[in-house]
């Protein structure tokens, strides 16, 4: 080791001698007292110039200065620097800034209101995670984690201001007047509800799907499901379970139509009846006193045939002298049997025979003839002319209206068409019907 040190020292001394010889060849001035030291003509900080340092110290100072410049560059650059700084204030500004980078179909304000509503709910963290992920997308799971971790801070900081008292203080008189003027202006310039056609006749228990959106009033009250209804969502449809209504219970303001309060035409037809049932009482004002089209949906045994009888009596009453509408207590009724025809379309031939017998017995006291016209029962031209009520099937009525073998008069005199079991329109025979 000593031999190596000696050789290294010899080389270093030789290099030092060569440097000194090179300096001597430069012929520098001998008076170096007034010559500034190396580096003093370079501007430095006050701290650096206050204390003289050796050459090695200067070298390390240069390294430190480079590191400080690099740190200053990083701090001034636009790149985010993760430093051990205190947690940010999770307020409205922070929330809007984070949501502004989220790609969503909603605006930032709508998205903020939706997020605040979710965070302010009573849902658990797992439920919040699913709701926020569905709202923001699964690419924002880090943001979802921040929202869940600071849900209380965000919900507390982002609260809607008080409407009546801005900033939680009492309004002055001028502010109250300005608020009232603003409310009055908004009320006068608000868009009106959809116009309703009030020129048409309003019938009871007739609900129209008008442009106002099935609303009960212009204030926005809508129809709703009865109490106890359940709504079940399936993959491709929604199921509503509505509890059955109490049988025989009359609604508020409803009453049964008593036979004794009706005119003589109805009293003679409904002999043995004390009153109409609930369904028949509901349709009585429209079925008997008007000529409006009707669609009655009621379960089996609800009395739909008697409801159809009310429409038949309405047609007969228009061809009776004196008119029951003008003189309800008239007894001597003369029916113009040749001025009208009524067609009752039954779904099957067996039911057509039953309907024919029932209607024939009810209206026999008026002299009204009721006959069956099906594939098994044919009527001659004279029988058709003498018949006022024809009970037929869809197929037979289709044939009768297609060929005019003296049946043109029949079709021209039809004043009422009753279709029983109209839900068969969805059946294979629906096209014929």
WOMOVEN-V127160 format. One line per field, one symbol per residue. ss: DSSP state (~ for helix, > for strand, _ for the rest). Layout:
ss->???
This chain:
ss->_~~~~~~~~~~~~~~~~~~~~~~~~____________________~~~~~____~~~~~~~~~~~~~~~~~~~~~~_______________~~~~~~~~~_______~~~~~~~~~~~~_____~~~~~~~~~~~~_~~~~~~~~~~~~_~~~~~~~________~~~____~~~~~~~~~~~~~~~~~_________________________>______>_______>>>>____>>>>________________>~~~__~~~~~~_____>__~~~~~~~~~~________________~~~~~~~~~~~~~~__>>____________>>_____>>>>>>__~~~~~~~~~~~~~~~~~~___>>>>_______~~~~~~__>>>>>~~~~~~~~~_____~~~~~_>>>>>>__~~~~~_~~~___
